[in-house]
């Protein structure tokens, strides 16, 4: 069975990429934005599981400390004091990253196109009144915020770009939301056979720990593609690290892009990238 699943993990051309998962069309939202309506509906259906450490989003819980540690390091490297600085978490889901960023001292706006997910995020942060003073949520898209003229000291979008209908347009919106000189942090999944094994075949079809159809290997984004999209929009890459999950300890570790071995050896599956908008 595993061999048949791995056989599906083959390179595809840009023209052939599209949403196969959940029998979705991959169509963009009616306003022409990068949002994929089918993906919004999918995550809306799973919204009650956002804060379950054993549910559909268990691996996001595992990755969250490493993702936030990476972001904190980037802010420190750039001399940005998180206390009082503004941040947007685009595609915030139930608020896992937004709350963690708020605990760094950032003033965070989490936005998501799935109303049910935003409802869960609002209810959860309300349980901590002090945190709720720094973290707010809206049902909105990146493109919407751009039209409103919003800008932030930090733009984050974690495990989102592989679910949108138009990655290039989505990345452009992220860059436009950053102040000149501000960091943009994106985490996603590389389009490799190993990523198919670790992020699709095993969790969705063998272990059953993630609902089938959560990911579409054809929509995964190689680091080089993401770097090129960011550069085309005026943002230069600062750092790329792999996110390696240890299933035995339920921990996630940041690793160097090349792991001291071969180019991109550390980013063959999940990775996180920071770029800086040109001043």
ZISULFEN-V836066 format. One record per pair of residues at least 24 apart in sequence whose ideal C-beta (glycine too) atoms are under 10 Angstrom apart, sorted by the first residue. I is the first residue (numbers start at 1). J is the second residue. D is the distance in whole Angstrom. If there is no record, write none. Layout:
BEGIN
i->I j->J d->D
i->I j->J d->D
END
This chain:
BEGIN
i->1 j->201 d->9
i->1 j->205 d->7
i->1 j->206 d->8
i->2 j->197 d->8
i->2 j->201 d->6
i->2 j->202 d->8
i->2 j->205 d->8
i->2 j->206 d->7
i->3 j->201 d->10
i->4 j->201 d->9
i->4 j->205 d->10
i->5 j->196 d->8
i->5 j->197 d->8
i->5 j->200 d->7
i->5 j->201 d->4
i->5 j->202 d->9
i->5 j->204 d->9
i->5 j->205 d->6
i->5 j->206 d->8
i->6 j->193 d->6
i->6 j->194 d->10
i->6 j->196 d->7
i->6 j->197 d->6
i->6 j->200 d->9
i->6 j->201 d->6
i->7 j->193 d->10
i->7 j->196 d->10
i->8 j->193 d->10
i->8 j->196 d->7
i->8 j->200 d->8
i->8 j->201 d->8
i->8 j->217 d->7
i->8 j->218 d->9
i->9 j->191 d->9
i->9 j->192 d->8
i->9 j->193 d->5
i->9 j->194 d->9
i->9 j->195 d->8
i->9 j->196 d->3
i->9 j->197 d->7
i->9 j->200 d->8
i->9 j->201 d->8
i->9 j->217 d->5
i->9 j->218 d->9
i->9 j->220 d->10
i->10 j->193 d->8
i->10 j->196 d->9
i->10 j->217 d->9
i->10 j->218 d->9
i->11 j->191 d->7
i->11 j->192 d->9
i->11 j->193 d->9
i->11 j->217 d->10
i->11 j->218 d->9
i->11 j->222 d->10
i->12 j->191 d->8
i->12 j->217 d->8
i->12 j->218 d->5
i->12 j->219 d->9
i->12 j->220 d->10
i->13 j->218 d->10
i->14 j->167 d->10
i->14 j->168 d->10
i->14 j->225 d->9
i->16 j->218 d->7
i->17 j->167 d->9
i->17 j->191 d->9
i->17 j->216 d->8
i->17 j->217 d->10
i->17 j->218 d->5
i->17 j->219 d->6
i->17 j->220 d->9
i->17 j->221 d->10
i->18 j->165 d->9
i->18 j->216 d->8
i->18 j->218 d->7
i->18 j->219 d->8
i->19 j->163 d->9
i->19 j->164 d->10
i->19 j->165 d->8
i->19 j->213 d->9
i->19 j->216 d->6
i->19 j->218 d->8
i->19 j->219 d->7
i->20 j->213 d->8
i->20 j->216 d->5
i->20 j->217 d->9
i->20 j->218 d->7
i->20 j->219 d->9
i->21 j->163 d->9
i->21 j->200 d->9
i->21 j->204 d->9
i->21 j->211 d->10
i->21 j->212 d->8
i->21 j->213 d->4
i->21 j->214 d->7
i->21 j->215 d->7
i->21 j->216 d->4
i->21 j->217 d->9
i->21 j->218 d->9
i->21 j->219 d->8
i->22 j->211 d->9
i->22 j->212 d->8
i->22 j->213 d->4
i->22 j->214 d->8
i->22 j->216 d->9
i->23 j->213 d->8
i->24 j->163 d->10
i->24 j->165 d->10
i->24 j->213 d->8
i->24 j->216 d->8
i->25 j->165 d->9
i->26 j->163 d->10
i->26 j->164 d->9
i->26 j->165 d->6
i->26 j->166 d->10
i->26 j->216 d->8
i->26 j->218 d->9
i->26 j->219 d->8
i->27 j->165 d->6
i->28 j->164 d->8
i->28 j->165 d->4
i->28 j->166 d->6
i->28 j->169 d->9
i->29 j->113 d->7
i->29 j->141 d->7
i->29 j->143 d->9
i->29 j->164 d->10
i->29 j->165 d->8
i->29 j->166 d->10
i->31 j->141 d->8
i->31 j->143 d->7
i->31 j->144 d->8
i->31 j->147 d->10
i->32 j->143 d->8
i->32 j->165 d->10
i->32 j->166 d->9
i->32 j->169 d->9
i->33 j->113 d->9
i->33 j->141 d->5
i->33 j->142 d->8
i->33 j->143 d->4
i->33 j->144 d->8
i->33 j->146 d->10
i->33 j->147 d->10
i->33 j->164 d->9
i->33 j->165 d->8
i->33 j->166 d->8
i->33 j->169 d->7
i->33 j->170 d->8
i->33 j->173 d->8
i->34 j->113 d->10
i->34 j->141 d->8
i->34 j->142 d->7
i->34 j->143 d->7
i->34 j->160 d->10
i->34 j->161 d->9
i->34 j->163 d->10
i->34 j->164 d->5
i->34 j->165 d->6
i->34 j->166 d->4
i->34 j->167 d->7
i->34 j->168 d->8
i->34 j->169 d->5
i->34 j->170 d->4
i->34 j->171 d->9
i->34 j->172 d->9
i->34 j->173 d->7
i->34 j->174 d->10
i->35 j->91 d->9
i->35 j->112 d->10
i->35 j->113 d->5
i->35 j->114 d->10
i->35 j->141 d->5
i->35 j->142 d->9
i->35 j->143 d->8
i->35 j->144 d->10
i->35 j->163 d->9
i->35 j->164 d->6
i->35 j->165 d->7
i->35 j->166 d->9
i->35 j->169 d->10
i->35 j->170 d->8
i->36 j->113 d->9
i->36 j->163 d->6
i->36 j->164 d->6
i->36 j->165 d->4
i->36 j->166 d->9
i->36 j->170 d->10
i->36 j->219 d->9
i->37 j->113 d->8
i->37 j->165 d->8
i->38 j->163 d->9
i->38 j->165 d->9
i->39 j->91 d->10
i->39 j->113 d->8
i->39 j->114 d->9
i->39 j->160 d->9
i->39 j->162 d->10
i->39 j->163 d->4
i->39 j->164 d->7
i->39 j->165 d->8
i->39 j->214 d->10
i->39 j->216 d->9
i->39 j->219 d->9
i->40 j->91 d->10
i->40 j->112 d->8
i->40 j->113 d->5
i->40 j->114 d->5
i->40 j->115 d->9
i->40 j->116 d->9
i->40 j->117 d->9
i->40 j->141 d->9
i->40 j->163 d->9
i->41 j->113 d->10
i->41 j->114 d->8
i->41 j->116 d->10
i->42 j->114 d->9
i->42 j->163 d->8
i->42 j->211 d->8
i->42 j->213 d->8
i->42 j->214 d->8
i->43 j->91 d->9
i->43 j->93 d->7
i->43 j->94 d->9
i->43 j->112 d->8
i->43 j->113 d->9
i->43 j->114 d->5
i->43 j->116 d->8
i->43 j->117 d->6
i->43 j->160 d->10
i->43 j->163 d->8
i->43 j->214 d->9
i->44 j->112 d->9
i->44 j->113 d->9
i->44 j->114 d->4
i->44 j->115 d->7
i->44 j->116 d->4
i->44 j->117 d->6
i->44 j->118 d->10
i->44 j->119 d->10
i->44 j->120 d->10
i->45 j->114 d->9
i->45 j->116 d->8
i->45 j->211 d->9
i->46 j->93 d->9
i->46 j->94 d->9
i->46 j->114 d->9
i->46 j->116 d->9
i->46 j->117 d->8
i->46 j->120 d->10
i->46 j->210 d->10
i->46 j->211 d->7
i->46 j->214 d->8
i->47 j->93 d->8
i->47 j->94 d->7
i->47 j->112 d->10
i->47 j->114 d->7
i->47 j->115 d->9
i->47 j->116 d->4
i->47 j->117 d->5
i->47 j->118 d->9
i->47 j->119 d->7
i->47 j->120 d->5
i->47 j->121 d->9
i->48 j->94 d->9
i->48 j->116 d->8
i->48 j->117 d->10
i->48 j->119 d->10
i->48 j->120 d->7
i->49 j->94 d->8
i->49 j->120 d->9
i->49 j->211 d->9
i->50 j->92 d->10
i->50 j->93 d->6
i->50 j->94 d->3
i->50 j->95 d->7
i->50 j->96 d->7
i->50 j->116 d->9
i->50 j->117 d->7
i->50 j->120 d->5
i->50 j->121 d->7
i->50 j->124 d->8
i->51 j->94 d->6
i->51 j->95 d->8
i->51 j->96 d->8
i->51 j->99 d->10
i->51 j->120 d->7
i->51 j->121 d->9
i->51 j->123 d->9
i->51 j->124 d->6
i->52 j->94 d->10
i->53 j->250 d->9
i->54 j->209 d->9
i->55 j->209 d->9
i->55 j->210 d->9
i->55 j->211 d->10
i->56 j->203 d->10
i->56 j->209 d->8
i->56 j->210 d->6
i->56 j->211 d->6
i->56 j->214 d->7
i->57 j->93 d->7
i->57 j->94 d->7
i->57 j->96 d->7
i->57 j->159 d->9
i->57 j->210 d->9
i->57 j->214 d->10
i->58 j->203 d->9
i->58 j->209 d->7
i->58 j->210 d->8
i->58 j->250 d->8
i->59 j->159 d->9
i->59 j->198 d->10
i->59 j->199 d->9
i->59 j->203 d->7
i->59 j->209 d->8
i->59 j->210 d->7
i->59 j->243 d->10
i->59 j->245 d->6
i->59 j->247 d->9
i->59 j->250 d->9
i->59 j->252 d->8
i->59 j->270 d->9
i->60 j->93 d->8
i->60 j->94 d->9
i->60 j->96 d->6
i->60 j->97 d->8
i->60 j->158 d->8
i->60 j->159 d->7
i->60 j->187 d->10
i->60 j->252 d->10
i->61 j->96 d->7
i->61 j->250 d->9
i->61 j->252 d->9
i->62 j->243 d->9
i->62 j->245 d->6
i->62 j->246 d->9
i->62 j->247 d->9
i->62 j->249 d->9
i->62 j->250 d->6
i->62 j->251 d->7
i->62 j->252 d->5
i->63 j->96 d->9
i->63 j->97 d->9
i->63 j->158 d->8
i->63 j->159 d->8
i->63 j->187 d->8
i->63 j->243 d->6
i->63 j->244 d->10
i->63 j->245 d->7
i->63 j->251 d->10
i->63 j->252 d->5
i->63 j->253 d->10
i->63 j->270 d->7
i->63 j->272 d->9
i->64 j->96 d->5
i->64 j->97 d->6
i->64 j->99 d->9
i->64 j->100 d->6
i->64 j->158 d->8
i->64 j->252 d->8
i->65 j->100 d->8
i->65 j->251 d->8
i->65 j->252 d->7
i->65 j->254 d->10
i->66 j->187 d->9
i->66 j->241 d->9
i->66 j->242 d->10
i->66 j->243 d->6
i->66 j->244 d->9
i->66 j->245 d->9
i->66 j->251 d->8
i->66 j->252 d->4
i->66 j->253 d->6
i->66 j->254 d->5
i->66 j->255 d->10
i->66 j->270 d->10
i->66 j->272 d->8
i->67 j->96 d->9
i->67 j->97 d->6
i->67 j->100 d->8
i->67 j->101 d->10
i->67 j->156 d->8
i->67 j->158 d->6
i->67 j->159 d->9
i->67 j->185 d->8
i->67 j->187 d->6
i->67 j->241 d->10
i->67 j->243 d->7
i->67 j->252 d->8
i->67 j->254 d->9
i->67 j->270 d->10
i->67 j->272 d->6
i->68 j->96 d->9
i->68 j->97 d->7
i->68 j->99 d->10
i->68 j->100 d->4
i->68 j->101 d->7
i->68 j->103 d->8
i->68 j->104 d->7
i->68 j->156 d->9
i->68 j->158 d->9
i->68 j->185 d->10
i->69 j->100 d->10
i->69 j->241 d->10
i->69 j->252 d->10
i->69 j->253 d->10
i->69 j->254 d->7
i->69 j->272 d->10
i->70 j->185 d->7
i->70 j->187 d->8
i->70 j->239 d->8
i->70 j->241 d->6
i->70 j->243 d->8
i->70 j->254 d->6
i->70 j->272 d->5
i->70 j->273 d->9
i->70 j->274 d->7
i->71 j->97 d->8
i->71 j->100 d->9
i->71 j->101 d->7
i->71 j->104 d->8
i->71 j->106 d->9
i->71 j->154 d->7
i->71 j->156 d->6
i->71 j->158 d->9
i->71 j->183 d->8
i->71 j->185 d->5
i->71 j->187 d->10
i->71 j->272 d->8
i->71 j->274 d->8
i->72 j->100 d->10
i->72 j->101 d->9
i->72 j->104 d->6
i->72 j->106 d->10
i->73 j->239 d->8
i->73 j->241 d->9
i->73 j->254 d->9
i->73 j->274 d->9
i->74 j->154 d->9
i->74 j->183 d->5
i->74 j->184 d->10
i->74 j->185 d->7
i->74 j->238 d->7
i->74 j->239 d->7
i->74 j->272 d->10
i->74 j->274 d->5
i->74 j->275 d->10
i->74 j->276 d->9
i->75 j->101 d->10
i->75 j->104 d->8
i->75 j->105 d->10
i->75 j->106 d->9
i->75 j->153 d->9
i->75 j->154 d->7
i->75 j->182 d->10
i->75 j->183 d->7
i->75 j->185 d->9
i->75 j->274 d->9
i->77 j->183 d->9
i->77 j->238 d->8
i->77 j->239 d->8
i->77 j->274 d->9
i->77 j->276 d->10
i->78 j->153 d->10
i->78 j->154 d->10
i->78 j->181 d->8
i->78 j->182 d->8
i->78 j->183 d->6
i->78 j->238 d->8
i->78 j->274 d->9
i->78 j->276 d->7
i->80 j->106 d->9
i->80 j->153 d->6
i->80 j->154 d->7
i->80 j->181 d->9
i->80 j->182 d->8
i->80 j->183 d->7
i->81 j->105 d->8
i->81 j->106 d->10
i->81 j->153 d->9
i->82 j->106 d->5
i->82 j->107 d->9
i->82 j->108 d->10
i->82 j->153 d->9
i->82 j->154 d->8
i->83 j->107 d->9
i->83 j->134 d->10
i->84 j->134 d->9
i->84 j->153 d->9
i->85 j->152 d->8
i->85 j->153 d->4
i->85 j->154 d->7
i->85 j->179 d->10
i->85 j->182 d->9
i->86 j->150 d->9
i->86 j->151 d->8
i->86 j->152 d->5
i->86 j->153 d->5
i->86 j->154 d->7
i->86 j->155 d->10
i->86 j->179 d->9
i->86 j->182 d->9
i->87 j->134 d->10
i->87 j->135 d->9
i->87 j->152 d->6
i->87 j->153 d->7
i->87 j->154 d->4
i->87 j->155 d->7
i->87 j->156 d->6
i->87 j->182 d->9
i->87 j->183 d->10
i->87 j->185 d->10
i->88 j->138 d->10
i->88 j->140 d->10
i->88 j->142 d->8
i->88 j->145 d->7
i->88 j->150 d->7
i->88 j->151 d->9
i->88 j->152 d->5
i->88 j->153 d->9
i->88 j->154 d->7
i->88 j->155 d->6
i->88 j->156 d->7
i->88 j->157 d->9
i->88 j->174 d->9
i->88 j->177 d->6
i->88 j->178 d->9
i->89 j->121 d->9
i->89 j->135 d->9
i->89 j->137 d->9
i->89 j->152 d->10
i->89 j->154 d->9
i->89 j->155 d->9
i->89 j->156 d->5
i->89 j->157 d->7
i->89 j->158 d->7
i->89 j->160 d->9
i->89 j->185 d->10
i->90 j->140 d->9
i->90 j->141 d->8
i->90 j->142 d->5
i->90 j->143 d->10
i->90 j->145 d->8
i->90 j->152 d->10
i->90 j->155 d->7
i->90 j->156 d->7
i->90 j->157 d->4
i->90 j->158 d->9
i->90 j->160 d->6
i->90 j->161 d->9
i->90 j->164 d->10
i->90 j->170 d->8
i->90 j->173 d->8
i->90 j->174 d->6
i->90 j->177 d->7
i->90 j->184 d->10
i->90 j->186 d->9
i->91 j->117 d->9
i->91 j->141 d->9
i->91 j->142 d->8
i->91 j->156 d->9
i->91 j->157 d->6
i->91 j->158 d->7
i->91 j->159 d->8
i->91 j->160 d->3
i->91 j->161 d->8
i->91 j->163 d->8
i->91 j->164 d->8
i->91 j->170 d->9
i->92 j->117 d->8
i->92 j->118 d->8
i->92 j->121 d->6
i->92 j->135 d->9
i->92 j->137 d->7
i->92 j->138 d->9
i->92 j->156 d->9
i->92 j->157 d->9
i->92 j->158 d->9
i->92 j->160 d->9
i->93 j->117 d->5
i->93 j->118 d->9
i->93 j->120 d->8
i->93 j->121 d->7
i->93 j->158 d->9
i->93 j->159 d->8
i->93 j->160 d->9
i->94 j->118 d->9
i->94 j->119 d->9
i->94 j->120 d->4
i->94 j->121 d->5
i->94 j->122 d->10
i->94 j->123 d->9
i->94 j->124 d->7
i->94 j->125 d->10
i->94 j->137 d->10
i->95 j->120 d->7
i->95 j->121 d->3
i->95 j->122 d->8
i->95 j->123 d->9
i->95 j->124 d->6
i->95 j->125 d->6
i->95 j->131 d->10
i->95 j->135 d->7
i->95 j->137 d->7
i->96 j->121 d->9
i->96 j->124 d->9
i->96 j->158 d->8
i->96 j->159 d->10
i->97 j->156 d->6
i->97 j->157 d->9
i->97 j->158 d->5
i->97 j->159 d->9
i->97 j->185 d->10
i->97 j->187 d->9
i->98 j->124 d->10
i->98 j->125 d->8
i->98 j->131 d->10
i->98 j->134 d->10
i->98 j->135 d->5
i->98 j->136 d->9
i->98 j->137 d->7
i->98 j->156 d->9
i->98 j->158 d->10
i->99 j->124 d->7
i->99 j->125 d->6
i->99 j->128 d->8
i->99 j->131 d->6
i->99 j->132 d->10
i->99 j->134 d->9
i->99 j->135 d->6
i->100 j->135 d->10
i->101 j->134 d->9
i->101 j->135 d->8
i->101 j->154 d->8
i->101 j->156 d->7
i->101 j->185 d->10
i->102 j->128 d->9
i->102 j->130 d->9
i->102 j->131 d->5
i->102 j->132 d->9
i->102 j->133 d->9
i->102 j->134 d->4
i->102 j->135 d->4
i->102 j->136 d->9
i->103 j->128 d->9
i->103 j->130 d->10
i->103 j->131 d->7
i->103 j->134 d->8
i->103 j->135 d->9
i->104 j->134 d->9
i->104 j->154 d->10
i->105 j->134 d->7
i->106 j->134 d->7
i->106 j->135 d->9
i->106 j->152 d->9
i->106 j->153 d->8
i->106 j->154 d->7
i->106 j->156 d->10
i->107 j->133 d->9
i->107 j->134 d->5
i->107 j->135 d->8
i->107 j->136 d->8
i->107 j->152 d->9
i->107 j->153 d->9
i->107 j->154 d->10
i->108 j->134 d->6
i->108 j->135 d->5
i->108 j->136 d->7
i->108 j->137 d->9
i->108 j->152 d->9
i->108 j->154 d->9
i->108 j->156 d->9
i->109 j->135 d->8
i->109 j->136 d->6
i->109 j->137 d->7
i->109 j->138 d->7
i->109 j->140 d->9
i->109 j->145 d->8
i->109 j->150 d->8
i->109 j->152 d->8
i->110 j->135 d->7
i->110 j->136 d->7
i->110 j->137 d->5
i->110 j->138 d->8
i->110 j->140 d->10
i->110 j->156 d->10
i->111 j->136 d->10
i->111 j->137 d->7
i->111 j->138 d->5
i->111 j->139 d->7
i->111 j->140 d->4
i->111 j->141 d->7
i->111 j->142 d->7
i->111 j->144 d->8
i->111 j->145 d->7
i->111 j->150 d->10
i->111 j->157 d->10
i->111 j->177 d->10
i->112 j->137 d->8
i->112 j->138 d->8
i->112 j->139 d->7
i->112 j->140 d->8
i->112 j->141 d->9
i->112 j->160 d->9
i->113 j->139 d->7
i->113 j->140 d->7
i->113 j->141 d->5
i->113 j->142 d->9
i->113 j->144 d->9
i->113 j->164 d->10
i->114 j->139 d->8
i->115 j->139 d->5
i->141 j->170 d->9
i->141 j->173 d->8
i->142 j->169 d->9
i->142 j->170 d->6
i->142 j->171 d->9
i->142 j->172 d->9
i->142 j->173 d->4
i->142 j->174 d->6
i->142 j->175 d->10
i->142 j->176 d->8
i->142 j->177 d->6
i->143 j->169 d->8
i->143 j->170 d->8
i->143 j->172 d->9
i->143 j->173 d->5
i->143 j->176 d->9
i->143 j->177 d->10
i->144 j->173 d->9
i->145 j->173 d->8
i->145 j->174 d->10
i->145 j->176 d->9
i->145 j->177 d->6
i->146 j->172 d->9
i->146 j->173 d->5
i->146 j->174 d->9
i->146 j->175 d->10
i->146 j->176 d->5
i->146 j->177 d->6
i->147 j->173 d->10
i->147 j->176 d->10
i->148 j->177 d->10
i->149 j->176 d->10
i->149 j->177 d->10
i->150 j->176 d->9
i->150 j->177 d->6
i->151 j->176 d->8
i->151 j->177 d->6
i->151 j->178 d->7
i->151 j->179 d->5
i->151 j->180 d->9
i->151 j->182 d->8
i->151 j->277 d->10
i->152 j->177 d->6
i->152 j->178 d->6
i->152 j->179 d->7
i->152 j->182 d->7
i->152 j->183 d->10
i->152 j->184 d->10
i->153 j->178 d->8
i->153 j->179 d->6
i->153 j->181 d->9
i->153 j->182 d->5
i->153 j->183 d->8
i->154 j->178 d->8
i->154 j->179 d->9
i->154 j->182 d->6
i->154 j->183 d->6
i->154 j->184 d->8
i->154 j->185 d->7
i->154 j->274 d->10
i->155 j->179 d->9
i->155 j->182 d->7
i->155 j->183 d->7
i->155 j->184 d->5
i->155 j->185 d->7
i->155 j->186 d->9
i->155 j->235 d->9
i->155 j->275 d->9
i->155 j->277 d->8
i->156 j->183 d->9
i->156 j->184 d->8
i->156 j->185 d->5
i->156 j->186 d->8
i->156 j->187 d->8
i->156 j->272 d->10
i->156 j->274 d->10
i->157 j->184 d->8
i->157 j->185 d->8
i->157 j->186 d->5
i->157 j->187 d->8
i->157 j->188 d->9
i->158 j->185 d->7
i->158 j->186 d->7
i->158 j->187 d->5
i->158 j->188 d->8
i->158 j->243 d->10
i->158 j->272 d->8
i->159 j->186 d->9
i->159 j->187 d->6
i->159 j->188 d->6
i->159 j->189 d->8
i->159 j->215 d->10
i->159 j->243 d->10
i->159 j->270 d->8
i->159 j->272 d->10
i->160 j->186 d->8
i->160 j->187 d->9
i->160 j->188 d->8
i->161 j->186 d->6
i->161 j->187 d->9
i->161 j->188 d->5
i->161 j->189 d->9
i->161 j->219 d->9
i->161 j->220 d->9
i->161 j->221 d->6
i->161 j->225 d->10
i->161 j->226 d->7
i->161 j->229 d->9
i->162 j->187 d->10
i->162 j->188 d->5
i->162 j->189 d->6
i->162 j->190 d->10
i->162 j->191 d->9
i->162 j->195 d->10
i->162 j->199 d->9
i->162 j->215 d->7
i->162 j->216 d->8
i->162 j->217 d->9
i->162 j->218 d->10
i->162 j->219 d->5
i->162 j->220 d->5
i->162 j->221 d->6
i->163 j->188 d->9
i->163 j->214 d->9
i->163 j->215 d->8
i->163 j->216 d->8
i->163 j->219 d->7
i->164 j->219 d->8
i->164 j->221 d->10
i->165 j->219 d->9
i->167 j->219 d->8
i->167 j->221 d->6
i->167 j->225 d->8
i->167 j->226 d->8
i->167 j->229 d->7
i->168 j->225 d->9
i->168 j->226 d->10
i->168 j->228 d->9
i->168 j->229 d->5
i->168 j->232 d->8
i->168 j->233 d->8
i->169 j->229 d->9
i->169 j->233 d->10
i->170 j->229 d->9
i->171 j->221 d->9
i->171 j->225 d->10
i->171 j->226 d->7
i->171 j->228 d->10
i->171 j->229 d->4
i->171 j->230 d->6
i->171 j->232 d->8
i->171 j->233 d->6
i->171 j->235 d->8
i->171 j->275 d->9
i->172 j->229 d->8
i->172 j->230 d->9
i->172 j->232 d->8
i->172 j->233 d->5
i->172 j->234 d->9
i->172 j->235 d->10
i->173 j->233 d->9
i->174 j->229 d->9
i->174 j->230 d->8
i->174 j->233 d->8
i->174 j->235 d->8
i->174 j->275 d->9
i->174 j->277 d->9
i->175 j->229 d->9
i->175 j->230 d->7
i->175 j->231 d->10
i->175 j->232 d->9
i->175 j->233 d->4
i->175 j->234 d->6
i->175 j->235 d->5
i->175 j->275 d->8
i->175 j->277 d->6
i->175 j->278 d->9
i->176 j->233 d->8
i->176 j->234 d->9
i->176 j->277 d->9
i->177 j->277 d->9
i->178 j->233 d->10
i->178 j->234 d->9
i->178 j->235 d->7
i->178 j->275 d->9
i->178 j->276 d->8
i->178 j->277 d->4
i->178 j->278 d->10
i->179 j->277 d->7
i->179 j->279 d->9
i->180 j->234 d->9
i->180 j->276 d->9
i->180 j->277 d->6
i->180 j->278 d->7
i->180 j->279 d->4
i->181 j->276 d->7
i->181 j->277 d->6
i->181 j->278 d->8
i->181 j->279 d->5
i->182 j->235 d->9
i->182 j->275 d->10
i->182 j->276 d->7
i->182 j->277 d->5
i->182 j->279 d->9
i->183 j->235 d->9
i->183 j->238 d->7
i->183 j->239 d->10
i->183 j->274 d->5
i->183 j->275 d->7
i->183 j->276 d->5
i->183 j->277 d->8
i->184 j->230 d->7
i->184 j->233 d->9
i->184 j->235 d->6
i->184 j->237 d->10
i->184 j->238 d->9
i->184 j->273 d->9
i->184 j->274 d->7
i->184 j->275 d->5
i->184 j->276 d->7
i->184 j->277 d->7
i->185 j->238 d->9
i->185 j->239 d->9
i->185 j->272 d->7
i->185 j->273 d->7
i->185 j->274 d->5
i->185 j->275 d->8
i->186 j->221 d->9
i->186 j->223 d->10
i->186 j->226 d->6
i->186 j->229 d->9
i->186 j->230 d->8
i->186 j->240 d->10
i->186 j->271 d->9
i->186 j->272 d->7
i->186 j->273 d->5
i->186 j->274 d->8
i->186 j->275 d->8
i->187 j->241 d->9
i->187 j->243 d->7
i->187 j->270 d->7
i->187 j->271 d->7
i->187 j->272 d->4
i->187 j->273 d->7
i->187 j->274 d->10
i->188 j->219 d->10
i->188 j->220 d->7
i->188 j->221 d->5
i->188 j->222 d->9
i->188 j->223 d->9
i->188 j->225 d->10
i->188 j->226 d->7
i->188 j->243 d->10
i->188 j->270 d->8
i->188 j->271 d->7
i->188 j->272 d->8
i->188 j->273 d->8
i->189 j->215 d->7
i->189 j->217 d->8
i->189 j->219 d->9
i->189 j->220 d->5
i->189 j->221 d->7
i->189 j->222 d->9
i->189 j->243 d->9
i->189 j->267 d->10
i->189 j->268 d->10
i->189 j->269 d->6
i->189 j->270 d->6
i->189 j->271 d->8
i->190 j->220 d->6
i->190 j->221 d->7
i->190 j->222 d->5
i->190 j->223 d->6
i->190 j->224 d->9
i->190 j->225 d->9
i->190 j->226 d->9
i->190 j->242 d->9
i->190 j->264 d->8
i->190 j->267 d->6
i->190 j->268 d->6
i->190 j->269 d->6
i->190 j->270 d->8
i->190 j->271 d->6
i->191 j->217 d->7
i->191 j->218 d->8
i->191 j->219 d->8
i->191 j->220 d->4
i->191 j->221 d->7
i->191 j->222 d->5
i->191 j->223 d->10
i->191 j->225 d->8
i->192 j->217 d->9
i->192 j->220 d->8
i->192 j->222 d->8
i->192 j->264 d->9
i->192 j->267 d->9
i->192 j->268 d->5
i->192 j->269 d->7
i->193 j->217 d->9
i->193 j->268 d->9
i->193 j->269 d->10
i->194 j->268 d->4
i->194 j->269 d->5
i->195 j->220 d->6
i->195 j->222 d->10
i->195 j->267 d->9
i->195 j->268 d->7
i->195 j->269 d->4
i->195 j->270 d->8
i->195 j->271 d->9
i->196 j->220 d->8
i->196 j->269 d->9
i->197 j->268 d->10
i->197 j->269 d->8
i->198 j->244 d->9
i->198 j->245 d->8
i->198 j->247 d->10
i->198 j->268 d->9
i->198 j->269 d->5
i->198 j->270 d->8
i->199 j->245 d->10
i->199 j->269 d->6
i->199 j->270 d->7
i->202 j->247 d->9
i->203 j->247 d->10
i->207 j->247 d->9
i->209 j->247 d->10
i->220 j->269 d->9
i->220 j->270 d->10
i->221 j->271 d->9
i->221 j->273 d->10
i->222 j->264 d->8
i->222 j->267 d->9
i->222 j->271 d->9
i->223 j->257 d->8
i->223 j->264 d->7
i->223 j->267 d->5
i->223 j->271 d->6
i->223 j->272 d->10
i->223 j->273 d->6
i->224 j->264 d->8
i->224 j->267 d->10
i->226 j->271 d->9
i->226 j->273 d->6
i->226 j->275 d->9
i->227 j->273 d->7
i->227 j->275 d->8
i->229 j->275 d->10
i->230 j->273 d->8
i->230 j->274 d->10
i->230 j->275 d->5
i->230 j->276 d->9
i->230 j->277 d->9
i->231 j->275 d->8
i->231 j->278 d->10
i->233 j->275 d->9
i->233 j->277 d->8
i->233 j->278 d->10
i->234 j->275 d->10
i->234 j->276 d->10
i->234 j->277 d->6
i->234 j->278 d->5
i->234 j->279 d->10
i->235 j->274 d->10
i->235 j->275 d->4
i->235 j->276 d->6
i->235 j->277 d->5
i->235 j->278 d->7
i->236 j->275 d->6
i->236 j->276 d->6
i->236 j->277 d->8
i->236 j->278 d->7
i->237 j->273 d->6
i->237 j->274 d->7
i->237 j->275 d->5
i->237 j->276 d->8
i->238 j->273 d->8
i->238 j->274 d->5
i->238 j->275 d->6
i->238 j->276 d->5
i->239 j->272 d->8
i->239 j->273 d->7
i->239 j->274 d->5
i->239 j->275 d->9
i->239 j->276 d->10
i->240 j->264 d->9
i->240 j->266 d->9
i->240 j->267 d->6
i->240 j->271 d->6
i->240 j->272 d->7
i->240 j->273 d->5
i->240 j->274 d->8
i->240 j->275 d->9
i->241 j->266 d->7
i->241 j->267 d->8
i->241 j->270 d->10
i->241 j->271 d->7
i->241 j->272 d->6
i->241 j->273 d->8
i->241 j->274 d->9
i->242 j->266 d->4
i->242 j->267 d->5
i->242 j->268 d->7
i->242 j->269 d->7
i->242 j->270 d->7
i->242 j->271 d->5
i->242 j->272 d->8
i->243 j->267 d->9
i->243 j->269 d->8
i->243 j->270 d->4
i->243 j->271 d->6
i->243 j->272 d->6
i->244 j->268 d->9
i->244 j->269 d->8
i->244 j->270 d->7
i->244 j->271 d->9
i->245 j->269 d->8
i->245 j->270 d->7
END
